[in-house]
Amino acid sequence: MPKQLLLIWAIICSGIITYFCLTDSSNIPAVNFPSIDKIVHFCFHFGFTISWILFFKKELKGKDANDYKAYLISFIFSVFFGITIEILQSALTVTRAADVTDVLANALGAVVAVFSAIAFKRQIDKI
């Protein structure tokens, strides 16, 4: 798959996550499920990190023999993106607040994404 499409996909995923994290939470239907917020944060950052790994693996292909640079860049980007979103939630919204446990759920989603990408390296390299 061309790296331009992977970049567009990663940007779209980032935009969707940003929208849902900064939208007025009173407009989101309430779900009575324990820790659903943390599960959503985990899933958002799992997908975010995978989408950026796919792009960075293509972008760095041939420039760096070590694929792990793509994993590291994507992980760090995901963690900083999550922290930035939490700060923006606190600063720009009235129905949301920054939460350290959200940042932990984000980081855990990013960690699992990196290890999943490593485990499925052969399949990912075919993309």
N, CA, C and O atoms as a GROMACS GRO file, in nm:
protein
  508
    1MET      N    1   0.085  -0.118   0.000
    1MET     CA    2   0.000   0.000   0.000
    1MET      C    3   0.090   0.124   0.000
    1MET      O    4   0.189   0.128   0.074
    2PRO      N    5   0.058   0.223  -0.080
    2PRO     CA    6   0.141   0.344  -0.086
    2PRO      C    7   0.143   0.417   0.049
    2PRO      O    8   0.043   0.423   0.120
    3LYS      N    9   0.260   0.471   0.081
    3LYS     CA   10   0.274   0.537   0.212
    3LYS      C   11   0.184   0.660   0.223
    3LYS      O   12   0.146   0.697   0.334
    4GLN      N   13   0.149   0.723   0.109
    4GLN     CA   14   0.060   0.839   0.114
    4GLN      C   15  -0.079   0.799   0.167
    4GLN      O   16  -0.140   0.872   0.244
    5LEU      N   17  -0.126   0.681   0.126
    5LEU     CA   18  -0.256   0.633   0.175
    5LEU      C   19  -0.248   0.599   0.324
    5LEU      O   20  -0.342   0.625   0.399
    6LEU      N   21  -0.136   0.542   0.365
    6LEU     CA   22  -0.119   0.511   0.507
    6LEU      C   23  -0.112   0.639   0.590
    6LEU      O   24  -0.164   0.644   0.702
    7LEU      N   25  -0.049   0.742   0.535
    7LEU     CA   26  -0.044   0.870   0.605
    7LEU      C   27  -0.184   0.930   0.616
    7LEU      O   28  -0.223   0.977   0.723
    8ILE      N   29  -0.258   0.928   0.508
    8ILE     CA   30  -0.396   0.981   0.510
    8ILE      C   31  -0.479   0.905   0.612
    8ILE      O   32  -0.554   0.964   0.689
    9TRP      N   33  -0.465   0.772   0.612
    9TRP     CA   34  -0.540   0.689   0.708
    9TRP      C   35  -0.503   0.725   0.852
    9TRP      O   36  -0.591   0.739   0.936
   10ALA      N   37  -0.375   0.739   0.880
   10ALA     CA   38  -0.330   0.772   1.015
   10ALA      C   39  -0.382   0.910   1.058
   10ALA      O   40  -0.422   0.929   1.173
   11ILE      N   41  -0.382   1.005   0.966
   11ILE     CA   42  -0.433   1.140   0.997
   11ILE      C   43  -0.584   1.135   1.022
   11ILE      O   44  -0.633   1.201   1.113
   12ILE      N   45  -0.656   1.058   0.941
   12ILE     CA   46  -0.801   1.044   0.962
   12ILE      C   47  -0.829   0.981   1.098
   12ILE      O   48  -0.916   1.029   1.172
   13CYS      N   49  -0.756   0.875   1.131
   13CYS     CA   50  -0.774   0.812   1.263
   13CYS      C   51  -0.746   0.912   1.375
   13CYS      O   52  -0.820   0.918   1.473
   14SER      N   53  -0.640   0.989   1.360
   14SER     CA   54  -0.605   1.090   1.460
   14SER      C   55  -0.715   1.195   1.474
   14SER      O   56  -0.748   1.236   1.585
   15GLY      N   57  -0.771   1.236   1.362
   15GLY     CA   58  -0.879   1.335   1.364
   15GLY      C   59  -1.005   1.283   1.430
   15GLY      O   60  -1.070   1.354   1.506
   16ILE      N   61  -1.039   1.159   1.401
   16ILE     CA   62  -1.158   1.098   1.462
   16ILE      C   63  -1.141   1.089   1.613
   16ILE      O   64  -1.232   1.123   1.689
   17ILE      N   65  -1.023   1.044   1.656
   17ILE     CA   66  -0.997   1.034   1.799
   17ILE      C   67  -1.004   1.172   1.864
   17ILE      O   68  -1.063   1.189   1.971
   18THR      N   69  -0.943   1.271   1.800
   18THR     CA   70  -0.946   1.407   1.854
   18THR      C   71  -1.090   1.457   1.867
   18THR      O   72  -1.127   1.514   1.969
   19TYR      N   73  -1.169   1.435   1.764
   19TYR     CA   74  -1.309   1.479   1.767
   19TYR      C   75  -1.384   1.415   1.884
   19TYR      O   76  -1.448   1.485   1.962
   20PHE      N   77  -1.375   1.283   1.895
   20PHE     CA   78  -1.452   1.215   2.000
   20PHE      C   79  -1.400   1.247   2.140
   20PHE      O   80  -1.477   1.242   2.236
   21CYS      N   81  -1.272   1.278   2.152
   21CYS     CA   82  -1.218   1.311   2.284
   21CYS      C   83  -1.247   1.454   2.326
   21CYS      O   84  -1.246   1.486   2.445
   22LEU      N   85  -1.273   1.541   2.229
   22LEU     CA   86  -1.296   1.682   2.262
   22LEU      C   87  -1.442   1.725   2.246
   22LEU      O   88  -1.477   1.838   2.281
   23THR      N   89  -1.526   1.636   2.194
   23THR     CA   90  -1.666   1.672   2.178
   23THR      C   91  -1.735   1.676   2.314
   23THR      O   92  -1.691   1.612   2.410
   24ASP      N   93  -1.843   1.750   2.321
   24ASP     CA   94  -1.921   1.762   2.444
   24ASP      C   95  -1.969   1.624   2.486
   24ASP      O   96  -2.042   1.558   2.412
   25SER      N   97  -1.927   1.580   2.604
   25SER     CA   98  -1.960   1.444   2.648
   25SER      C   99  -2.109   1.426   2.677
   25SER      O  100  -2.156   1.312   2.686
   26SER      N  101  -2.184   1.534   2.693
   26SER     CA  102  -2.327   1.520   2.715
   26SER      C  103  -2.398   1.477   2.587
   26SER      O  104  -2.513   1.434   2.592
   27ASN      N  105  -2.330   1.490   2.472
   27ASN     CA  106  -2.387   1.445   2.344
   27ASN      C  107  -2.361   1.298   2.315
   27ASN      O  108  -2.411   1.243   2.218
   28ILE      N  109  -2.281   1.235   2.401
   28ILE     CA  110  -2.247   1.094   2.382
   28ILE      C  111  -2.341   1.011   2.468
   28ILE      O  112  -2.356   1.038   2.587
   29PRO      N  113  -2.404   0.909   2.409
   29PRO     CA  114  -2.497   0.828   2.488
   29PRO      C  115  -2.425   0.760   2.606
   29PRO      O  116  -2.313   0.712   2.592
   30ALA      N  117  -2.491   0.757   2.718
   30ALA     CA  118  -2.435   0.693   2.838
   30ALA      C  119  -2.444   0.541   2.822
   30ALA      O  120  -2.546   0.487   2.780
   31VAL      N  121  -2.336   0.475   2.857
   31VAL     CA  122  -2.331   0.329   2.852
   31VAL      C  123  -2.301   0.281   2.993
   31VAL      O  124  -2.202   0.322   3.054
   32ASN      N  125  -2.386   0.196   3.043
   32ASN     CA  126  -2.369   0.145   3.179
   32ASN      C  127  -2.282   0.019   3.176
   32ASN      O  128  -2.332  -0.094   3.183
   33PHE      N  129  -2.152   0.042   3.166
   33PHE     CA  130  -2.056  -0.068   3.161
   33PHE      C  131  -1.934  -0.022   3.240
   33PHE      O  132  -1.879   0.084   3.212
   34PRO      N  133  -1.890  -0.100   3.337
   34PRO     CA  134  -1.777  -0.057   3.420
   34PRO      C  135  -1.651  -0.031   3.335
   34PRO      O  136  -1.614  -0.111   3.250
   35SER      N  137  -1.588   0.080   3.362
   35SER     CA  138  -1.461   0.118   3.299
   35SER      C  139  -1.468   0.133   3.148
   35SER      O  140  -1.365   0.120   3.081
   36ILE      N  141  -1.583   0.158   3.092
   36ILE     CA  142  -1.596   0.172   2.947
   36ILE      C  143  -1.506   0.285   2.895
   36ILE      O  144  -1.449   0.275   2.786
   37ASP      N  145  -1.494   0.391   2.973
   37ASP     CA  146  -1.410   0.503   2.933
   37ASP      C  147  -1.265   0.458   2.912
   37ASP      O  148  -1.202   0.496   2.814
   38LYS      N  149  -1.214   0.379   3.003
   38LYS     CA  150  -1.075   0.332   2.992
   38LYS      C  151  -1.059   0.234   2.876
   38LYS      O  152  -0.956   0.235   2.808
   39ILE      N  153  -1.159   0.152   2.853
   39ILE     CA  154  -1.156   0.057   2.740
   39ILE      C  155  -1.153   0.134   2.609
   39ILE      O  156  -1.079   0.098   2.517
   40VAL      N  157  -1.232   0.240   2.600
   40VAL     CA  158  -1.235   0.323   2.479
   40VAL      C  159  -1.099   0.390   2.458
   40VAL      O  160  -1.048   0.392   2.347
   41HIS      N  161  -1.041   0.445   2.564
   41HIS     CA  162  -0.908   0.507   2.553
   41HIS      C  163  -0.805   0.404   2.507
   41HIS      O  164  -0.724   0.433   2.420
   42PHE      N  165  -0.808   0.286   2.564
   42PHE     CA  166  -0.716   0.179   2.524
   42PHE      C  167  -0.733   0.148   2.375
   42PHE      O  168  -0.634   0.142   2.301
   43CYS      N  169  -0.856   0.130   2.331
   43CYS     CA  170  -0.883   0.094   2.190
   43CYS      C  171  -0.844   0.208   2.095
   43CYS      O  172  -0.786   0.184   1.990
   44PHE      N  173  -0.876   0.332   2.133
   44PHE     CA  174  -0.838   0.447   2.050
   44PHE      C  175  -0.687   0.448   2.028
   44PHE      O  176  -0.641   0.465   1.915
   45HIS      N  177  -0.611   0.430   2.134
   45HIS     CA  178  -0.466   0.441   2.121
   45HIS      C  179  -0.403   0.316   2.063
   45HIS      O  180  -0.294   0.322   2.006
   46PHE      N  181  -0.468   0.204   2.076
   46PHE     CA  182  -0.422   0.084   2.006
   46PHE      C  183  -0.431   0.111   1.855
   46PHE      O  184  -0.334   0.091   1.783
   47GLY      N  185  -0.548   0.156   1.809
   47GLY     CA  186  -0.568   0.185   1.667
   47GLY      C  187  -0.480   0.299   1.618
   47GLY      O  188  -0.423   0.292   1.509
   48PHE      N  189  -0.468   0.403   1.699
   48PHE     CA  190  -0.383   0.518   1.666
   48PHE      C  191  -0.240   0.473   1.643
   48PHE      O  192  -0.178   0.507   1.542
   49THR      N  193  -0.187   0.396   1.737
   49THR     CA  194  -0.048   0.352   1.731
   49THR      C  195  -0.025   0.259   1.613
   49THR      O  196   0.075   0.272   1.542
   50ILE      N  197  -0.116   0.164   1.590
   50ILE     CA  198  -0.102   0.074   1.475
   50ILE      C  199  -0.103   0.152   1.344
   50ILE      O  200  -0.022   0.125   1.255
   51SER      N  201  -0.193   0.249   1.332
   51SER     CA  202  -0.201   0.325   1.206
   51SER      C  203  -0.072   0.402   1.181
   51SER      O  204  -0.026   0.410   1.067
   52TRP      N  205  -0.012   0.459   1.286
   52TRP     CA  206   0.114   0.532   1.268
   52TRP      C  207   0.231   0.436   1.247
   52TRP      O  208   0.326   0.470   1.175
   53ILE      N  209   0.228   0.319   1.308
   53ILE     CA  210   0.332   0.219   1.283
   53ILE      C  211   0.332   0.181   1.135
   53ILE      O  212   0.438   0.175   1.073
   54LEU      N  213   0.215   0.157   1.080
   54LEU     CA  214   0.206   0.121   0.938
   54LEU      C  215   0.269   0.229   0.851
   54LEU      O  216   0.345   0.200   0.758
   55PHE      N  217   0.237   0.355   0.881
   55PHE     CA  218   0.295   0.464   0.802
   55PHE      C  219   0.446   0.472   0.820
   55PHE      O  220   0.520   0.476   0.722
   56PHE      N  221   0.492   0.476   0.946
   56PHE     CA  222   0.635   0.495   0.970
   56PHE      C  223   0.719   0.378   0.920
   56PHE      O  224   0.834   0.398   0.881
   57LYS      N  225   0.665   0.257   0.921
   57LYS     CA  226   0.741   0.144   0.865
   57LYS      C  227   0.763   0.165   0.715
   57LYS      O  228   0.871   0.134   0.664
   58LYS      N  229   0.663   0.217   0.644
   58LYS     CA  230   0.680   0.247   0.501
   58LYS      C  231   0.774   0.365   0.482
   58LYS      O  232   0.861   0.362   0.395
   59GLU      N  233   0.756   0.469   0.562
   59GLU     CA  234   0.836   0.590   0.549
   59GLU      C  235   0.984   0.561   0.574
   59GLU      O  236   1.070   0.616   0.505
   60LEU      N  237   1.015   0.477   0.670
   60LEU     CA  238   1.153   0.450   0.708
   60LEU      C  239   1.214   0.333   0.632
   60LEU      O  240   1.334   0.306   0.644
   61LYS      N  241   1.133   0.263   0.554
   61LYS     CA  242   1.183   0.146   0.482
   61LYS      C  243   1.299   0.185   0.391
   61LYS      O  244   1.288   0.277   0.310
   62GLY      N  245   1.409   0.115   0.406
   62GLY     CA  246   1.527   0.142   0.326
   62GLY      C  247   1.615   0.252   0.384
   62GLY      O  248   1.732   0.263   0.347
   63LYS      N  249   1.560   0.332   0.474
   63LYS     CA  250   1.639   0.439   0.535
   63LYS      C  251   1.703   0.393   0.665
   63LYS      O  252   1.804   0.449   0.709
   64ASP      N  253   1.644   0.291   0.725
   64ASP     CA  254   1.691   0.244   0.854
   64ASP      C  255   1.668   0.095   0.860
   64ASP      O  256   1.555   0.049   0.843
   65ALA      N  257   1.772   0.020   0.884
   65ALA     CA  258   1.758  -0.126   0.888
   65ALA      C  259   1.677  -0.172   1.007
   65ALA      O  260   1.630  -0.286   1.009
   66ASN      N  261   1.660  -0.088   1.105
   66ASN     CA  262   1.592  -0.128   1.228
   66ASN      C  263   1.445  -0.082   1.225
   66ASN      O  264   1.417   0.036   1.238
   67ASP      N  265   1.353  -0.178   1.207
   67ASP     CA  266   1.209  -0.148   1.208
   67ASP      C  267   1.162  -0.092   1.342
   67ASP      O  268   1.058  -0.026   1.349
   68TYR      N  269   1.237  -0.117   1.446
   68TYR     CA  270   1.192  -0.077   1.578
   68TYR      C  271   1.187   0.074   1.596
   68TYR      O  272   1.123   0.123   1.688
   69LYS      N  273   1.254   0.146   1.509
   69LYS     CA  274   1.245   0.292   1.512
   69LYS      C  275   1.100   0.336   1.485
   69LYS      O  276   1.051   0.430   1.548
   70ALA      N  277   1.033   0.269   1.393
   70ALA     CA  278   0.892   0.299   1.364
   70ALA      C  279   0.805   0.272   1.486
   70ALA      O  280   0.712   0.347   1.515
   71TYR      N  281   0.836   0.164   1.557
   71TYR     CA  282   0.759   0.130   1.678
   71TYR      C  283   0.780   0.236   1.786
   71TYR      O  284   0.685   0.279   1.851
   72LEU      N  285   0.904   0.277   1.804
   72LEU     CA  286   0.936   0.374   1.907
   72LEU      C  287   0.874   0.510   1.876
   72LEU      O  288   0.814   0.573   1.963
   73ILE      N  289   0.889   0.556   1.753
   73ILE     CA  290   0.830   0.685   1.713
   73ILE      C  291   0.679   0.683   1.732
   73ILE      O  292   0.621   0.778   1.786
   74SER      N  293   0.614   0.576   1.689
   74SER     CA  294   0.469   0.565   1.700
   74SER      C  295   0.424   0.562   1.846
   74SER      O  296   0.325   0.624   1.882
   75PHE      N  297   0.498   0.488   1.929
   75PHE     CA  298   0.464   0.481   2.072
   75PHE      C  299   0.476   0.618   2.138
   75PHE      O  300   0.385   0.662   2.207
   76ILE      N  301   0.588   0.684   2.116
   76ILE     CA  302   0.610   0.815   2.176
   76ILE      C  303   0.505   0.915   2.126
   76ILE      O  304   0.451   0.993   2.204
   77PHE      N  305   0.478   0.912   1.997
   77PHE     CA  306   0.376   1.000   1.940
   77PHE      C  307   0.240   0.975   2.005
   77PHE      O  308   0.169   1.070   2.039
   78SER      N  309   0.204   0.849   2.024
   78SER     CA  310   0.076   0.814   2.086
   78SER      C  311   0.067   0.865   2.229
   78SER      O  312  -0.036   0.920   2.269
   79VAL      N  313   0.173   0.847   2.305
   79VAL     CA  314   0.172   0.892   2.445
   79VAL      C  315   0.159   1.044   2.452
   79VAL      O  316   0.079   1.096   2.529
   80PHE      N  317   0.238   1.116   2.372
   80PHE     CA  318   0.231   1.262   2.373
   80PHE      C  319   0.097   1.312   2.320
   80PHE      O  320   0.043   1.411   2.369
   81PHE      N  321   0.043   1.244   2.219
   81PHE     CA  322  -0.089   1.279   2.166
   81PHE      C  323  -0.194   1.262   2.276
   81PHE      O  324  -0.279   1.350   2.295
   82GLY      N  325  -0.188   1.152   2.349
   82GLY     CA  326  -0.285   1.127   2.457
   82GLY      C  327  -0.275   1.230   2.568
   82GLY      O  328  -0.377   1.277   2.619
   83ILE      N  329  -0.153   1.265   2.605
   83ILE     CA  330  -0.135   1.368   2.708
   83ILE      C  331  -0.188   1.502   2.660
   83ILE      O  332  -0.254   1.575   2.735
   84THR      N  333  -0.161   1.536   2.535
   84THR     CA  334  -0.209   1.661   2.477
   84THR      C  335  -0.362   1.665   2.476
   84THR      O  336  -0.422   1.768   2.509
   85ILE      N  337  -0.424   1.555   2.438
   85ILE     CA  338  -0.572   1.549   2.437
   85ILE      C  339  -0.626   1.571   2.578
   85ILE      O  340  -0.724   1.644   2.596
   86GLU      N  341  -0.564   1.509   2.677
   86GLU     CA  342  -0.611   1.526   2.816
   86GLU      C  343  -0.599   1.673   2.859
   86GLU      O  344  -0.689   1.725   2.924
   87ILE      N  345  -0.490   1.737   2.823
   87ILE     CA  346  -0.472   1.879   2.857
   87ILE      C  347  -0.578   1.964   2.785
   87ILE      O  348  -0.636   2.054   2.845
   88LEU      N  349  -0.602   1.933   2.657
   88LEU     CA  350  -0.703   2.007   2.581
   88LEU      C  351  -0.843   1.984   2.637
   88LEU      O  352  -0.926   2.075   2.638
   89GLN      N  353  -0.871   1.862   2.683
   89GLN     CA  354  -1.002   1.836   2.745
   89GLN      C  355  -1.023   1.926   2.866
   89GLN      O  356  -1.131   1.981   2.886
   90SER      N  357  -0.920   1.942   2.944
   90SER     CA  358  -0.929   2.025   3.064
   90SER      C  359  -0.940   2.173   3.029
   90SER      O  360  -1.012   2.248   3.094
   91ALA      N  361  -0.867   2.214   2.924
   91ALA     CA  362  -0.860   2.357   2.890
   91ALA      C  363  -0.974   2.403   2.800
   91ALA      O  364  -1.018   2.518   2.812
   92LEU      N  365  -1.023   2.317   2.711
   92LEU     CA  366  -1.117   2.363   2.608
   92LEU      C  367  -1.262   2.316   2.626
   92LEU      O  368  -1.352   2.367   2.560
   93THR      N  369  -1.284   2.221   2.715
   93THR     CA  370  -1.420   2.170   2.730
   93THR      C  371  -1.470   2.194   2.872
   93THR      O  372  -1.393   2.210   2.966
   94VAL      N  373  -1.602   2.196   2.884
   94VAL     CA  374  -1.661   2.212   3.017
   94VAL      C  375  -1.720   2.079   3.068
   94VAL      O  376  -1.751   2.066   3.187
   95THR      N  377  -1.734   1.983   2.980
   95THR     CA  378  -1.794   1.855   3.020
   95THR      C  379  -1.690   1.745   3.037
   95THR      O  380  -1.724   1.630   3.066
   96ARG      N  381  -1.564   1.779   3.020
   96ARG     CA  382  -1.455   1.680   3.032
   96ARG      C  383  -1.345   1.736   3.120
   96ARG      O  384  -1.331   1.858   3.136
   97ALA      N  385  -1.267   1.646   3.176
   97ALA     CA  386  -1.154   1.687   3.260
   97ALA      C  387  -1.037   1.595   3.232
   97ALA      O  388  -1.055   1.480   3.192
   98ALA      N  389  -0.917   1.646   3.254
   98ALA     CA  390  -0.796   1.564   3.238
   98ALA      C  391  -0.798   1.455   3.344
   98ALA      O  392  -0.840   1.477   3.458
   99ASP      N  393  -0.751   1.337   3.306
   99ASP     CA  394  -0.754   1.223   3.396
   99ASP      C  395  -0.627   1.140   3.374
   99ASP      O  396  -0.601   1.093   3.264
  100VAL      N  397  -0.550   1.123   3.480
  100VAL     CA  398  -0.425   1.048   3.471
  100VAL      C  399  -0.451   0.902   3.432
  100VAL      O  400  -0.371   0.842   3.360
  101THR      N  401  -0.562   0.846   3.477
  101THR     CA  402  -0.590   0.706   3.441
  101THR      C  403  -0.624   0.692   3.293
  101THR      O  404  -0.605   0.585   3.235
  102ASP      N  405  -0.675   0.798   3.231
  102ASP     CA  406  -0.695   0.796   3.086
  102ASP      C  407  -0.559   0.788   3.016
  102ASP      O  408  -0.543   0.714   2.918
  103VAL      N  409  -0.463   0.866   3.066
  103VAL     CA  410  -0.328   0.864   3.007
  103VAL      C  411  -0.268   0.724   3.021
  103VAL      O  412  -0.203   0.674   2.929
  104LEU      N  413  -0.290   0.660   3.135
  104LEU     CA  414  -0.239   0.523   3.154
  104LEU      C  415  -0.306   0.425   3.058
  104LEU      O  416  -0.240   0.338   3.002
  105ALA      N  417  -0.438   0.439   3.040
  105ALA     CA  418  -0.509   0.353   2.944
  105ALA      C  419  -0.458   0.378   2.802
  105ALA      O  420  -0.443   0.283   2.724
  106ASN      N  421  -0.431   0.504   2.769
  106ASN     CA  422  -0.376   0.537   2.637
  106ASN      C  423  -0.240   0.469   2.619
  106ASN      O  424  -0.215   0.406   2.516
  107ALA      N  425  -0.154   0.483   2.718
  107ALA     CA  426  -0.019   0.425   2.709
  107ALA      C  427  -0.025   0.273   2.700
  107ALA      O  428   0.052   0.211   2.627
  108LEU      N  429  -0.116   0.212   2.775
  108LEU     CA  430  -0.130   0.066   2.769
  108LEU      C  431  -0.177   0.023   2.630
  108LEU      O  432  -0.128  -0.077   2.577
  109GLY      N  433  -0.269   0.096   2.572
  109GLY     CA  434  -0.313   0.066   2.435
  109GLY      C  435  -0.198   0.077   2.336
  109GLY      O  436  -0.187  -0.003   2.244
  110ALA      N  437  -0.112   0.177   2.355
  110ALA     CA  438   0.003   0.196   2.267
  110ALA      C  439   0.105   0.083   2.286
  110ALA      O  440   0.162   0.034   2.188
  111VAL      N  441   0.127   0.041   2.410
  111VAL     CA  442   0.221  -0.069   2.437
  111VAL      C  443   0.173  -0.198   2.373
  111VAL      O  444   0.250  -0.269   2.308
  112VAL      N  445   0.045  -0.228   2.391
  112VAL     CA  446  -0.010  -0.351   2.333
  112VAL      C  447  -0.004  -0.344   2.180
  112VAL      O  448   0.021  -0.445   2.114
  113ALA      N  449  -0.027  -0.227   2.124
  113ALA     CA  450  -0.017  -0.210   1.978
  113ALA      C  451   0.124  -0.238   1.928
  113ALA      O  452   0.142  -0.307   1.828
  114VAL      N  453   0.224  -0.187   1.998
  114VAL     CA  454   0.363  -0.209   1.957
  114VAL      C  455   0.397  -0.358   1.964
  114VAL      O  456   0.455  -0.413   1.871
  115PHE      N  457   0.362  -0.422   2.074
  115PHE     CA  458   0.391  -0.565   2.087
  115PHE      C  459   0.313  -0.648   1.985
  115PHE      O  460   0.362  -0.749   1.936
  116SER      N  461   0.191  -0.605   1.954
  116SER     CA  462   0.113  -0.675   1.851
  116SER      C  463   0.178  -0.658   1.714
  116SER      O  464   0.185  -0.752   1.636
  117ALA      N  465   0.227  -0.537   1.686
  117ALA     CA  466   0.294  -0.511   1.558
  117ALA      C  467   0.422  -0.595   1.546
  117ALA      O  468   0.454  -0.645   1.439
  118ILE      N  469   0.492  -0.609   1.656
  118ILE     CA  470   0.613  -0.693   1.655
  118ILE      C  471   0.575  -0.838   1.633
  118ILE      O  472   0.640  -0.909   1.556
  119ALA      N  473   0.470  -0.882   1.702
  119ALA     CA  474   0.427  -1.022   1.689
  119ALA      C  475   0.377  -1.054   1.548
  119ALA      O  476   0.396  -1.165   1.499
  120PHE      N  477   0.314  -0.956   1.483
  120PHE     CA  478   0.258  -0.977   1.349
  120PHE      C  479   0.340  -0.905   1.243
  120PHE      O  480   0.287  -0.862   1.140
  121LYS      N  481   0.471  -0.892   1.267
  121LYS     CA  482   0.561  -0.820   1.177
  121LYS      C  483   0.553  -0.872   1.034
  121LYS      O  484   0.549  -0.792   0.940
  122ARG      N  485   0.552  -1.001   1.017
  122ARG     CA  486   0.551  -1.058   0.883
  122ARG      C  487   0.426  -1.016   0.807
  122ARG      O  488   0.434  -0.983   0.688
  123GLN      N  489   0.311  -1.017   0.873
  123GLN     CA  490   0.185  -0.977   0.810
  123GLN      C  491   0.183  -0.826   0.782
  123GLN      O  492   0.135  -0.782   0.678
  124ILE      N  493   0.233  -0.748   0.876
  124ILE     CA  494   0.234  -0.603   0.860
  124ILE      C  495   0.327  -0.562   0.746
  124ILE      O  496   0.298  -0.468   0.672
  125ASP      N  497   0.438  -0.632   0.731
  125ASP     CA  498   0.533  -0.599   0.625
  125ASP      C  499   0.473  -0.621   0.485
  125ASP      O  500   0.524  -0.567   0.387
  126LYS      N  501   0.367  -0.699   0.475
  126LYS     CA  502   0.302  -0.724   0.346
  126LYS      C  503   0.208  -0.612   0.306
  126LYS      O  504   0.163  -0.606   0.191
  127ILE      N  505   0.176  -0.524   0.401
  127ILE     CA  506   0.082  -0.414   0.374
  127ILE      C  507   0.151  -0.306   0.293
  127ILE      O  508   0.089  -0.205   0.260
   0.00000   0.00000   0.00000
